[in-house]
């Protein structure tokens, strides 16, 4: 029995039992503080870790009886620095309403980065030899906790990745074909093949339904991360108050209903690819945190203080024009430049009309196989009718129409008449662009006709057109316009 009234073996046994119940650094500190408080007059326990070569430390502290745990960052005291440099226990008195003993125990000998600081009650002392042994035991327990936490995280990630890989395999069996016969789509594939081997961030821009996720899957498959999962999230489909949790995860108790830790898509995509679909829908406050995560590959879970580091390749997609949003203040300019490192524009279906026959045939075969129906033939008349539609929904709309036509035709024919409840209006050809000289000639002739050929003075053609009379006459000579033909016969 020591002079403090406890058996060292009992203290160490209690510490081992307490540390074995801890799964995180914070719970470890709480359990250790509670175990020591049962045998020591412990007022407070701090676990500090020196931050690099600076005199600052991340400190996790616990008040044993209250169960409070706090994580702070502060400058080291002189006695703490001395203890770390020398590797020896440092004991001093702290002045207050009563004198308390402060024992600083370095973990790992001279030059250690970590220490435990014990604040004991008035008049309490700790044998230096026992304090040094205590530090050695705590160091080994802490290392064991780190290993346990790492194994738990790896196991959790492996479970999530296994589930996502199975889901990808299921989707891969019915993955819609990628048809790229037009020059525009060939250029898209060329850019994807060029950037795939690198971890460069890619921004896929294009209208809804053009196949941006399919292209992201190809990009991921061709990359060095292709054997890892690609985690996709639609940023526009999430409630605003859950976007941050979906991206970065949350700790248990972070908000009402958060009963356990949740890993966000950044953690689940670690060492793989993260596909941020509809990134233009993110709220401004989340854009700031996304920018920081992209820059440092580090973030904090909602309700957490521990920084999580990941290795993620990001592919973003949007159907919005982001430049006008930047001008309107709804999308951050710095985030745009972080995402738009390697932009790829995906053309709409109306710019790929030449691909319609091949795309239709491929989609019919794929959809029929998924529905377990025979693949009907695609007659030329059906292609003509499909070509008349503008396809505002692009490839997604085409696939939906074909699926309905296959179902209604029972796989024997392509029932487009029934699938298209409203006959698609012919796509209006764009009006021809008028030549500038023709437009100027038309305006001058209209002004001269309205002004009876008069050029000068109030009510003249020059005033009506907002031109100086000399400028108007110069343009008339260039375009071969004779004002006399607009002057009424009596006045001529």
LOKOL-995736 format. One record per residue: residue in three letters; x, y, z of N, C-alpha, C in turn. Coordinates in steps of 0.05 Angstrom, whole numbers, plus 5000, padded with zeros to 4 digits. Atoms other than C-alpha are relative to their C-alpha. Layout:
N
AlaXYZXYZXYZ
...
This chain:
492
Unk501749765000500050005000501850255000
Unk498449765002502850684980499050205020
Unk500849804980502551305022497550144991
Unk502549875009496851554979497649825005
Unk502250174993492650965001499049824978
Unk500950185022492350524938502249814993
Unk498150195010495649924909500650054970
Unk499349945029499450074843498949794981
Unk500950215018497549394814497050044995
Unk502949975003490149534827499450244981
Unk500449765017490750224794500549924971
Unk499350075028494149934732497949804988
Unk502150195010489049364727497450154993
Unk502449845006483349874731500350164974
Unk499549855024486650284676499749824975
Unk500250195022487249674630497149944994
Unk502950075004479949494641498550244988
Unk501449765010477650214629500750064971
Unk499249945028481850314566498949804980
Unk501150205018479249664536497250074991
Unk502849945006472249964536499850254981
Unk500049755016474350584496500449954971
Unk499850035029473350634421501150254986
Unk499049755011475551354410501950135020
Unk498249864983480751824438498550145023
Unk501549854980475552224475498949815022
Unk501050194980472251624508502349875016
Unk497650104986479251364526500750185023
Unk499349804980480752004564497949995023
Unk502050014980474051964600500249755018
Unk499850254985474851234620502450005018
Unk497550004984482051324644499650195023
Unk500449814979480051944684498249885022
Unk501850124981474351564717501449785016
Unk498550214986478950974734501950115020
Unk498149884981484251414765498650155023
Unk501549854979479051824803499049815022
Unk500950194979476951184840502249945020
Unk497850064982483851124870501750245007
Unk498549754995486851824866498150235005
Unk501649754998484152504888500250174975
Unk499749875026483852684814497950214996
Unk501849795006480753354797499650034970
Unk500149975029482353374722502249844987
Unk498050155015486052964670500150124972
Unk499649895027488953244605501949824985
Unk498250145018491852854547500750204978
Unk499149805020496053324504501949884980
Unk498250095022499453214437501250254987
Unk498649775012504653714412499550014970
Unk500549975029503053994343502550074986
Unk497649955015509353914302502250115017
Unk497849884986515254334322499250255016
Unk500949764986511054884353499549935030
Unk500650034971509454994427497050005005
Unk502950024997502054874415499349705001
Unk500950284997498254234432497049984997
Unk502850084999491553904419499649865027
Unk500450114973488853754489497249895003
Unk502650124994483253274507499949985031
Unk500149994971481153394579497349895010
Unk502450114988476153064626499950065030
Unk500549974972473153224693498649745009
Unk501050274995472052524723497249985010
Unk502650034988465952624766497750104982
Unk502149895017462153064717499849864973
Unk500150145025463952634657500550184976
Unk499749815023465453254615502649944986
Unk497650035016470453184558500150244981
Unk499649775017473253784521502549974983
Unk497750005017477953854462500850294993
Unk499149725004482054494458502850004987
Unk497349965011488354764425501250235016
Unk498849794984492955164470503149984999
Unk497050004997500255364481500849845024
Unk499050164978504254904525501250185022
Unk498749864978506355134594503049925001
Unk497150054998513755164611500649735012
Unk499550264987513354554657499349774981
Unk500750215019510054154601502149974979
Unk497850005019515454344551502449875012
Unk497650124987520854164601499749705004
Unk500450284996517653494616500349854974
Unk499750135026517253324542502949984991
Unk497249995009524453524529501749805016
Unk498450164982527253154589499149715002
Unk501150274996522652554590499549935028
Unk500450054971521952624666497450125009
Unk502549904988515752724708500550275012
Unk499849734988514653444728497750045019
Unk502149964980510853604792500250295010
Unk499949734990508954304814497450065014
Unk502449924986503754674855498550214984
Unk501749805014498055074825498550165022
Unk501349824980495555674865497150044993
Unk502849955003488155764875498850055027
Unk501349984973483155754932501449815019
Unk498450184984487355174956502249894982
Unk497750095016494054884934499449734989
Unk500450255013493354334883502649914987
Unk497650125012498653874855499549954971
Unk500250055028499753854780502449834992
Unk498050195008503553254754499949974969
Unk499850025030505953264680501749754995
Unk498750265005507752554656500449984970
Unk499650045029511052514587499649714992
Unk500550275010508951904546502149934979
Unk498150095020514951594512502850105005
Unk497349924995521151884545500750274988
Unk499149735009525452484524499250044971
Unk500849935027523052844462497249904993
Unk502650105006516052544468498250234991
Unk501949805010510352904433497550005017
Unk502550024985504852684482500650015030
Unk499749994971503752794556497349975013
Unk502550004984498552684610500550185024
Unk499949824978497353234660497849935020
Unk501950084979494053034726499850235021
Unk500549804980490953564771498949855025
Unk500850154976490553264842498950205020
Unk501349834979486753524902502150115019
Unk498149864981489853954958501649805016
Unk498350164984495753634991500849734989
Unk499550265011495853014946502750004985
Unk497550035015502452764918500149734987
Unk499850255014504452224870503049934999
Unk497250095000510851814876501150024972
Unk498949975027515351994817500549744985
Unk499650265013517151264804497449894990
Unk502550105009509951064802498950164977
Unk501049825022508251674758501349924974
Unk498750085025513551454708498949744989
Unk501250265008510850744707497250044988
Unk502749945010503851024699500150114971
Unk499749895027506251414638500549794979
Unk499450225018509150794606497549834994
Unk502550165004502650404617498050154983
Unk502049845016498350974590500950024971
Unk499149985027502751024528499249744985
Unk500750255013501750284512497049974997
Unk502950015003494350324526499050184978
Unk500849815020493750934482500649894972
Unk499350125026497350574425498049784993
Unk502050215005492649984433497350124992
Unk502549875008486750454430500150104972
Unk499749915027489350764366499749774980
Unk500250235017490050074335497149914998
Unk502850084999483049884358498250184983
Unk501749815015480050514329500549984970
Unk499450025029483750434263498849754989
Unk501250255009481549714257497050024997
Unk502949965002474349914272499250164976
Unk500649835023474550454220500449854973
Unk499550165024477649994168497849794995
Unk502150205002472449464183497450134991
Unk502449865008466849974177500150084971
Unk499749915028469550244111499949764981
Unk500150245017470549534084497149914997
Unk502850085002463349384100498450184981
Unk501449815017460850014066500949964971
Unk499050045027465449904005498949744988
Unk501150265010463149173999497250034991
Unk502849955007455949403999499850164974
Unk500149835024457349943947501049854975
Unk499050155023461349473903497949804990
Unk502150185008455648973904497850154985
Unk502049845013450849533886500950084972
Unk499049935027455349753829500049774981
Unk500150245017455849043804497249954990
Unk502850045009448248993803499350204978
Unk500649795020447749653765501649944975
Unk498350055024453549443719498849804981
Unk501250205017449548853694498050134980
Unk501949875017444449333665500850284992
Unk499049735007448849933651499350074972
Unk500949915026446150323593502450044982
Unk497749985017450650313532500850294994
Unk498949745007455050893514500550014970
Unk499749975029454151073441501250274994
Unk498649755006458851593414501049994971
Unk499350005029458751643338500450284989
Unk499749735010458352393330502750115007
Unk497449884994464452833328500150135027
Unk500149874974462153203390500549795023
Unk499750214980461652553431502749874999
Unk497350115003468152293403502050185015
Unk498349814986471452923430499749975030
Unk500550044972468252803498501649755010
Unk498650244992471052093501503050044999
Unk497249955002477852333478501050155025
Unk499249854976478152833536499849825025
Unk500250184977475752303586502449815000
Unk497750195001481051803563502650145007
Unk497549864995486352343568500450065030
Unk499849914972484752563640499749765019
Unk500650224982482751883668502349905017
Unk497850104983489751653691500950185022
Unk499149814980490652273733497850055021
Unk501949944979487352493798498850284997
Unk501049735005485353163767497050015003
Unk502849964997478553423786498750074973
Unk501349965026473653403727497250115005
Unk502749894999467353813716498549934975
Unk501650085023462153503670497650194999
Unk502249805002457354053645498349924976
Unk501850075021451253903604497149995010
Unk502850004993443653883603499349745015
Unk500950244986439853383646499449784980
Unk500750235017439352693616502049944978
Unk498150055022445552723572502049775006
Unk498350234994449052153608502650075015
Unk497649914986453852523654501049795020
Unk499250214981453751973707501349764986
Unk498950215015455151453654502950064992
Unk497349915007461251853631501850005025
Unk498550014975463451923704500949725007
Unk499450284995463151173711502349904982
Unk497950075019467451093649502750125010
Unk497649864991472451603676501249855024
Unk499150154976472851233743501249734992
Unk499250275008473450553709502750004987
Unk497549995014479350773667502350115018
Unk497949884983483051093726501349785017
Unk498650194983487950763774498349935024
Unk501850064978482250773825497749834992
Unk502350155011477750343782499249765016
Unk500650244984478249753830498750085027
Unk501249904975475650193887497250104993
Unk502849915006468350423894499950294990
Unk500749735007465651043860497450075015
Unk502349924983460951383910498750244987
Unk501449785013455651823878497950125018
Unk502049864984451252343911498850224983
Unk501449785014445952803880499650225020
Unk500149784981446953463915497450154999
Unk502549865002440353733890497649845012
Unk502250174990436253153920500049995031
Unk499750014971438253283993498850255013
Unk501049774985434653734043502450175009
Unk497849814994438854354058501349945027
Unk498950044973439654164132501549735002
Unk498650254998442553474115502349984980
Unk497950015021447353644058502749965013
Unk497350014988453353754104500549725013
Unk499750274989452053094141500449794979
Unk499750205021451352714076502850014988
Unk497449975011457952994051502249915019
Unk497850044981462252964114499449825023
Unk500750174978458452514162499450155025
Unk500549874974456452654234500649805022
Unk499450164976458052414304497349945014
Unk502450064984453052094351499350245017
Unk500849774983448952634385500450274987
Unk499549745013450753164333497450164997
Unk502649865003443353324324497849795008
Unk502250184992436553024341499749784980
Unk500250245018436052324313502749884993
Unk497350115007443652224305500849825023
Unk499550194978444051604349502749874998
Unk497450125003450651354321501650154979
Unk498349875019456551584279499249924972
Unk500650055029455151644204502350104983
Unk497949925018460451654151498850134975
Unk500949865023459352164096501349894974
Unk499050115026460852054022503050044997
Unk497149965003467852344028501549775013
Unk498750224987469851804078499549744985
Unk500750255014466251254040501549984974
Unk498550005026469951453976503050015004
Unk497149994995476751444009501549804983
Unk498350155019482051193959498449934975
Unk501550045024476551183907499250264987
Unk500949765015472451683867497350095012
Unk502549884990466952153892498850164977
Unk501549875022461752373840497950185013
Unk501949794989458253023861498250094977
Unk501949935021452253063815498450245009
Unk501549754995448453723809501350175022
Unk498449854980453954083848499150295002
Unk501049725000450754753829497750055019
Unk502349974981445054613878500950035029
Unk499149994972449454643940499550275013
Unk500349744987447755193991502850135004
Unk497549854998453055733999501649925024
Unk498550064976454855544070501449734998
Unk498750275004456354824048502350034979
Unk498049965020460355083988502750075013
Unk497549934986465455384037501449765011
Unk498850244988466554724072500949804978
Unk499250175022466854344006502650104988
Unk497549895011472254813981502349935018
Unk497950064981476354704044500749704998
Unk499550295002475553944037501549934974
Unk498650055026477753963964502950095001
Unk497349894999483754383980501949835018
Unk498350134981486353994040499649705002
Unk500850284997482853314033499649945030
Unk500750044972481053414107497450145006
Unk502549884992474553574142499349905028
Unk501050094974470753494207497249914997
Unk502850095001464453094216498350205015
Unk501849824986458353484239499949915029
Unk500050064971458653524315502649885010
Unk497450114992465853274316502250214999
Unk497749824999472553614329502549864989
Unk497750155011477153074302500150044969
Unk499749965029479853224232500449734987
Unk499850265015478952654182501450064974
Unk498649975025483752584125499349784980
Unk500850205020481852234060501750044975
Unk498849995026484652093991497949954979
Unk502450025017479052233942500550154974
Unk500049865027478752393867497150094995
Unk502749895002472752843854499350054970
Unk501249945026468452863791497450155007
Unk502449844995463053403792498450024974
Unk501749975024457153493745497850215007
Unk502249804996451954043735498650044973
Unk501549925024446454213686499750314999
Unk500349714999446754943707502450144987
Unk497849835008450955503677501150135025
Unk498949904974455455663736501050284998
Unk499049735002458356313709497950215008
Unk502149814991451656693715499449985030
Unk500550034972450756393784502250145017
Unk497849854986457656673804499450305000
Unk500649725002455557353779497750085018
Unk502349944983449057303818500649955030
Unk499250044973452757103881498949745013
Unk501050244990449656413888501949764998
Unk498050215001455856013872502850135002
Unk497449884993462856143898501949984976
Unk498150005022468056353846502449815006
Unk497750174994473756003883499349704999
Unk500850285002469855353887499749924970
Unk500250055029468355403812502849934988
Unk497350055011475855443796501249755012
Unk499050254988477254873844498849764986
Unk501350225014472154433808500649994971
Unk499849995029473254663737503049994992
Unk497250035008480454423731500149894972
Unk500150135026478753983671497149984992
Unk502950005008471954173642499549834975
Unk500950165023468253713594497150074996
Unk502849945007461953943559498749764986
Unk501550235011456953383545497850114982
Unk502049885018452853563482497249885004
Unk502750114999445253493483499449824976
Unk500750195021441852973440499350134974
Unk500749875024439353483390502550084983
Unk497549955014446753613372501349734991
Unk498950265007447752863362497949834985
Unk502150135014442052693315501049764984
Unk498950225015446652243275500349745016
Unk499750234983447251783335497349865007
Unk502750104992439651673341499649714992
Unk500550285007439351013302501649815017
Unk498450184984445150693338499350015030
Unk500749974972443050973406497349865005
Unk502650134997435850733396500349705000
Unk499650295001438050033377501349895025
Unk498650094976442749973436498150025025
Unk501849974978437550243485497749794999
Unk502250205003432049773458501149735010
Unk498950264992436649163467500550005030
Unk499449994972438749383537497449995017
Unk502549984985431649553561498549734998
Unk501450255004428648913532501349785017
Unk498650204984433948493567499350045030
Unk500649954972432548833633497149935007
Unk502950064996424948743625499449704994
Unk500450285007426048023602497949964979
Unk501850025023422248143538501649984974
Unk498650005026424148023465500650284991
Unk499349735010427748613433498750044973
Unk501449955025423148883379501850144980
Unk498549865021425749123312499250305001
Unk500549715001426349873302499650074970
Unk500549945028422950033235500950284992
Unk499249735009425350623193498050225007
Unk502149804994418650973204500250105029
Unk499749924972419950963279502350195004
Unk497749824998426751283270499350284990
Unk500849745011423651823227498450165021
Unk501749864980418551973281501650095024
Unk498349924978423751973336501750244993
Unk498349785009428052453295498550265000
Unk501649755001422252953293499850135027
Unk500349894973422453053368502550155008
Unk497749844991426953573401501549885023
Unk498950144977428353123461501250195021
Unk499049824979428853653516501149845024
Unk498950174979430053073565502449844992
Unk497650135011435752813521499849705002
Unk499950295001437852083527498249885020
Unk501850114980433951973591497149994990
Unk502749995011427552193557499649794978
Unk500150205021429051753497499849725011
Unk500150264987430251153542497349955012
Unk502650034988423751273579497949944979
Unk501950055022419751313514500349724989
Unk499650265011422950683487499149785019
Unk500850204980421650303552496949975000
Unk502950015001414250493550499149874974
Unk500850125025413950293476500449705000
Unk499550294998417049613490497949865017
Unk502050124982412249473548497349994986
Unk502650005013406149683508499949814976
Unk499950195023408349263448500649725008
Unk499450264989409848663494502549874987
Unk497550105011416648603462499749914971
Unk500450095028413548433394500450224980
Unk499849765017413549133366500750245017
Unk499449754986415649833384497550184998
Unk502649855000408950173403500550295006
Unk499549714996411150893394497550165002
Unk502549845000404151143380498750015027
Unk501250014973401750913448501950125020
Unk498049904980408251103484500050305000
Unk500149715002407951813458497250095001
Unk502849934997401352033486499350254983
Unk500449765017402152703450502149994978
Unk498250015023405052693381502150225002
Unk498049794998411653053385500050194977
Unk500049805021411653703348502749994986
Unk497450005015416853753293501850215013
Unk498149814990423054083318500350234981
Unk499849765018423154793291502950054993
Unk497349945008429154933250500750295008
Unk499249734991432955543276499850194977
Unk500249795021431656183238502750064989
Unk497449945011437256343190501050275011
Unk498849754989442056873216500250204978
Unk500049785020441157533179502750134999
Unk497549865003447357853150499850295010
Unk500049734988449358513183499250214980
Unk500749805020449058913119497149994992
Unk502850035006442158633104498350135022
Unk501549894978439758833173500150315000
Unk499649715002442659543165498350114977
Unk501549915023439559603096497050015007
Unk502850014993432759393123499250235019
Unk500649784981433059903180499950274986
Unk499849745013435160483135497650034981
Unk502349985018429760323083497450055015
Unk502449954984424460293138499950295009
Unk500049734990426660963165499550204977
Unk500549815023426861303096497149994991
Unk502850025008419961023080498250155019
Unk501749864980417161293145500350304999
Unk499449725000420461973135499750124972
Unk500449915028418662043061502650094987
Unk497549955013425962033042501650235013
Unk498549784988428062623087502149885019
Unk497850094984434762543121500650205023
Unk499249804981436163203156497650105017
Unk501949864985432463583211498249825017
Unk501950154983427163383262498249834983
Unk501750185015423162783239501349874977
Unk498650125022428562593189500949725007
Unk499150284997431261883179502449985018
Unk497650014983437962053213499250025029
Unk500849984973434462273276498649745009
Unk501550244993429861663275501949765006
Unk498150224996435861193270502150065020
Unk498049934980440061573321502750044988
Unk497449965014445461733270500350294992
Unk499549745012448762353245499349984970
Unk500850015028446262543175502349914982
Unk497750085017453262473146500549705002
Unk499650294996453961773176497949844984
Unk502150145014447261563148500450014969
Unk499549985029448961823078502349824992
Unk497750175007455561453080499149714998
Unk500950285001452060793096498149964976
Unk501850035023446860923042501649974974
Unk498350035024452361012990501349724999
Unk498750264998455860383014498049784992
Unk502050215005449359973009498450054974
Unk501449955026446960292944497150085004
Unk502849924995440660602974499650294990
Unk500649745011437661192936497650125014
Unk502249894985433361652978497750104982
Unk502149895018429661922917497749824996
Unk502250205004425661282911498050015023
Unk501949994977422461432978498750285003
Unk501249735000420662162964497349994985
Unk502550005015413262252946500250144973
Unk499749915027412262402872499650314998
Unk500549725001409563112883502350175010
Unk497849864988415463312926502549974983
Unk497650045015420663022880500350204978
